[in-house]
Amino acid sequence: MTADAMRGADPAAPSVGRVAAGPRPGMTGDRPEQLPAGGTAHVVLESVGKTFRRAGRRTVAISGVSLRAAAGELICLLGPSGCGKSTLLRIVAGALECDEGSVTVAGRAVAGPAPARGMLFQHPMLFPWLTTRKNVLFGPRAQRAAGTDERDDPELDAEADAILETVGLAQFSDAFPHELSGGMQHRAAFARAMATRPSLLLMDEPFGALDAITRVRMHDFLLRMWEQYRITIIFVTHDIEEAVLLGDRVAIMGGRPPGIREVIDVPLPRPRHAADVDTEDFLTVKRRIRAALTA
Amino acid sequence: MSGWHYAPLGATAVIEAQDQARPEIGHGAELAERAELLAHRQAGRRARFRRLATGAAALAVLLVLWQVGAAILGDQVALPSVTQTVAQFAHYLVRPYPAQGKPLWFDLYISLRRILIGFVIGVTAGVAVGAAMSGWRFARHLIDPVIEVIRPLPPLAFIPLFIVWLGIGELPKEVLIIVGVVPIMAVTTVAALDEVPEDLRLCARTLGASRRYTLLHVQIRSALPGILTGMRISMAGAWSSIVAVELLAATSGLGFMIMQAGDYLDTALVFAGIITIAIAGLILDTCLRGLLTLADPSRRR
C-alpha cells in the first residue's frame, strides 16, 4: 500500500472502485472465497488444541480446530463466552502456544508475535503517553530499533500522515488518547496496526465495549477499510448480527470440548453497509446462523 | 497507582458528542472536532490558572489571619507576627545563629543534602526491588513479607538504633531516609508495574517490538506515573524523618536550628524555620509533580 494509493481514495466514499452488486452474486468476484484443501490458503489451522493446566486442574480451551482462510478473506469466529475464540485468536497471534496441531500463516509456522499479524483488542490499547501520530509510529520505530525496518524518519512520517488521513484522524495527530472519543480511539488503534503493514489482522471483539451508535459507525469504518486494504481479517465476536454483517464466512464455535462446530457462508453482496442489517437476505442468513448456534 | 485510564470506553472522552453526531468521516466534521479539541485544551489552561489563583488566595487569607491574630494577642513569644517572622528569616538567612553557629541557608543546604542523598539511593533501590518483585514471582514471595513488616513502622522508631550503630554523623540520617523511602517505592513500583495491562505488552509485541524494547518503552514507561507518585509520597516522608532526626540527634540542619531557636524562645525564628521547610518541600514536590505531568499527558488539564 503506497501513501499515494491511500490518499487517492476518498475515505468518505462508500466503495473504492468496486461496483455495488446488482442481483445476488453471492460471494463471487475477485475474492477467492475458499481455496481447495492443500492450496495456498493464507491462514491454515490444522487440528489445533490447547489445554490450560492450573493448580493441577486441566481445562480444555479448544480442541481439534481446523480452519483455512484465503488471502483477503474476512472470517468471523462466533460463539458464547468461554468457547475458546479468544484463545484461538491468541494462538494465531503467537501470544499463546498450542499444544496440538499446527498454525501456519502465509506458509510459515507461527512462533511468537510478529508485525505481519496485527492485533486489535476490545480496549484500543493506545499508549496513553504518546500522541495519535506517535502511536501510529510506534510499530515502525520499534521495528527500526530491532533492525527490521530500514525506513528513515521522513518516510515514516509521510506514511503515518497518510494512514491518519485514511482513518479520518489527520486533524488529531497531535491529540493524546484521552482527548479522543471512543470511536476515534479505535480508529487510531486501527491506524497503528496498519502502520506495520500486516497481511493478517486479528480482532478480538474490538467494538464490544462501544455504545450501539458508535458501533454501527465502526462497522462501516471497518468494512470500508477492509475494501481498501484487502487484508485477511479474523474477527472474534459474540454478536450474530455483527458476524453476518462483516464476515465472508462465520465459524461457529462452542461444544464440549470447545471447537469449531460449523462454518457458514454469508452469501451477501459486497460492499456491505451497516444499514444492510434490515434486508430480508440479511435476516435469512442471521436466522440460519442463530439456528446453528443453538443447535 | 499509575495514572492511566483504562476505563470503559467513552467514559472520559471529551468529544464523544461530536463523534456521535457526525454522519461520515469528512473534512468539515473533522475540522469542527479539531476546533473542539483546541477549545477544550484552552479551557483546561484557564481552569488551571483559576485553581492556582484560588490556592494563592487561601494562603493570603491565612497570612492575614495570622498577622491579625498576632496583633490581637500581642505576645511575641507565643505568636510572632508575619512581619517579625519574615524579618528574622531575612536576618538569619545569611548571619549565623546562634552567634557561633551557622546561617539558615547552610542548615537548609545540610538538610537538603541529607534528603537528596537518601532519596536518590532509596528510590533507586526501591524501584529495583519493586521491579524484581513484579517480574519474578520468587522474589515477590521472598521480599513481600519483609516489606509488609517494615512498612507500617515509623522510620523515627529506628533513630536510637541508628545512633547506637552508626553514631551521630551524616550516615545515620541518610540511612534513616533510605529506610523510609525503600518500602514505599517498592510497593508503589510493584503496583504500577502490575497495573500495566497484559494486552498492552502483547500489543507492542505484535507491532514488532522486541522484548527488551517492550520492557523499556511500554512496561516501564507505562508504570512511570505510578513510580513518580510513589516518589512524591516518599519525599513527604523523607522531610518528616529528617527534621525529626535533626531535632533529636544532630548539630546542624533545619531541625537542629529550630530546636535551638525554641530553646532561646526565639519563636519568630522557629516559624521562619518551619516556613523554610514548607517552601523547600513545596519546591521539591512541584518538581516531582512537573515530571509527573510530563510523564502523563492526561494530567495536563
Chai-1 contact restraints between the chains, C-beta under 6 A:
chainA,res_idxA,chainB,res_idxB,connection_type,confidence,min_distance_angstrom,max_distance_angstrom,comment,restraint_id
A,P11,B,I25,contact,1.0,0.0,6.0,A-B,restraint_1
A,A12,B,E24,contact,1.0,0.0,6.0,A-B,restraint_2
A,A12,B,I25,contact,1.0,0.0,6.0,A-B,restraint_3
A,A12,B,G26,contact,1.0,0.0,6.0,A-B,restraint_4
A,A95,B,L202,contact,1.0,0.0,6.0,A-B,restraint_5
A,P113,B,R205,contact,1.0,0.0,6.0,A-B,restraint_6
A,P113,B,T206,contact,1.0,0.0,6.0,A-B,restraint_7
A,P115,B,L207,contact,1.0,0.0,6.0,A-B,restraint_8
A,P115,B,G208,contact,1.0,0.0,6.0,A-B,restraint_9
A,G118,B,T206,contact,1.0,0.0,6.0,A-B,restraint_10
A,M119,B,T206,contact,1.0,0.0,6.0,A-B,restraint_11
A,F121,B,D199,contact,1.0,0.0,6.0,A-B,restraint_12
A,M125,B,D199,contact,1.0,0.0,6.0,A-B,restraint_13
A,M125,B,L200,contact,1.0,0.0,6.0,A-B,restraint_14
A,M125,B,C203,contact,1.0,0.0,6.0,A-B,restraint_15
A,P128,B,W4,contact,1.0,0.0,6.0,A-B,restraint_16
A,F138,B,L207,contact,1.0,0.0,6.0,A-B,restraint_17
A,G139,B,L207,contact,1.0,0.0,6.0,A-B,restraint_18
A,G139,B,G208,contact,1.0,0.0,6.0,A-B,restraint_19
A,A142,B,L207,contact,1.0,0.0,6.0,A-B,restraint_20
A,A142,B,G208,contact,1.0,0.0,6.0,A-B,restraint_21
A,A142,B,A209,contact,1.0,0.0,6.0,A-B,restraint_22
A,A142,B,Y213,contact,1.0,0.0,6.0,A-B,restraint_23
A,Q143,B,G208,contact,1.0,0.0,6.0,A-B,restraint_24
A,A145,B,Y213,contact,1.0,0.0,6.0,A-B,restraint_25
A,A146,B,S210,contact,1.0,0.0,6.0,A-B,restraint_26
A,G168,B,I25,contact,1.0,0.0,6.0,A-B,restraint_27
A,Q171,B,E30,contact,1.0,0.0,6.0,A-B,restraint_28
A,Q171,B,R34,contact,1.0,0.0,6.0,A-B,restraint_29
A,A175,B,L37,contact,1.0,0.0,6.0,A-B,restraint_30
A,F176,B,P297,contact,1.0,0.0,6.0,A-B,restraint_31
A,H178,B,T12,contact,1.0,0.0,6.0,A-B,restraint_32
A,H178,B,S298,contact,1.0,0.0,6.0,A-B,restraint_33
A,E179,B,V14,contact,1.0,0.0,6.0,A-B,restraint_34
A,E179,B,L37,contact,1.0,0.0,6.0,A-B,restraint_35
A,S181,B,A13,contact,1.0,0.0,6.0,A-B,restraint_36
A,S181,B,I15,contact,1.0,0.0,6.0,A-B,restraint_37
A,S181,B,E16,contact,1.0,0.0,6.0,A-B,restraint_38
A,S181,B,D19,contact,1.0,0.0,6.0,A-B,restraint_39
A,G182,B,L9,contact,1.0,0.0,6.0,A-B,restraint_40
A,G182,B,G10,contact,1.0,0.0,6.0,A-B,restraint_41
A,G182,B,A13,contact,1.0,0.0,6.0,A-B,restraint_42
A,G183,B,D19,contact,1.0,0.0,6.0,A-B,restraint_43
A,T196,B,L207,contact,1.0,0.0,6.0,A-B,restraint_44
A,T196,B,G208,contact,1.0,0.0,6.0,A-B,restraint_45
A,A209,B,L9,contact,1.0,0.0,6.0,A-B,restraint_46
A,L210,B,L9,contact,1.0,0.0,6.0,A-B,restraint_47
A,I213,B,Q20,contact,1.0,0.0,6.0,A-B,restraint_48
